[in-house]
Amino acid sequence: MRDITKQKSLEEERDEFISVVSHELRTPITIVEGSLSNLEVLANRKTPPAKDTLTTTISTAHEQVLYLAKMVNDLSTLSRAERGIADAPEEIAVSELLHAMHHQYQRDAEQKGLALDLDLGGKLGKVMASRLYLEELLQNFITNAIKYTTQGSVTIIARSSAGKVMFSVKDTGIGISRSDQNKVFNKFYRSEDYRIRETGGTGLGLYVSTKLARKLHTTIELKSRLNHGSTFSFTLPVEPNDLSK
């Protein structure tokens, strides 16, 4: 006889996850369907509807479509990580990677009136890791920092010490309460803080981040204080040939 306890546990976890995803998708799909149905009614009226009414209805549908797109992207990233797709490690120059990430998200920060800063230490060298997983992990931290910061700055930081490089993303945003810090990495968890609820996040970003960190053989460190910002960090070993550079 073979022990099927683990298999049954995985199946139960999978079934629970599918059930939760279905539930989370139902609300935005219902809102989009209702908005488009209203637009159809408005378009068929003899008297043209007010511009504000059309704009509000279209905006509501658009916001929910963006929410769905973000959830699909998060689920796709999670699926790739779980199946080990694109997990082949390669040499990555830390400084070049972070300069590219800074350039990629600078406009997003500027559109919110935020400064996106880059704070790199010397002799960062190279790391051996999956480029896809490392980029996705950093992107999650950077986009979250921009999303939950209304004024001030977001800083991408890298420091090398004792054969390792620490990657950090620090913001001056709303912060995370102590009670929420133990829960934010759970799947579909969203704080009761109204400022977080207003952003329309999927509750999957940090859960996906923990999966990516595990694939990179590292762990995420969180330092946060409510109303004073957050810092998300993780470390990777530097390639031995780069230690002296």
Secondary structure, 3 states (H helix, E strand, C coil): CCCCHHHHHHHHHHHHHHHHHHHHHHHHHHHHHHHHHHHHHHHCCCCCCCHHHHHHHHHHHHHHHHHHHHHHHHHHHHHHHHHCCCCCCEEEEHHHHHHHHHHHHHHHHHHCCCEEEEEECCCCCEEEECHHHHHHHHHHHHHHHHHCCCCCEEEEEEEEECCEEEEEEEECCCCCCHHHHCCCCCCCCCCCCHHHHCCCCCCCHHHHHHHHHHHCCCCCEEEEECCCEEEEEEEEEECHHHCCC
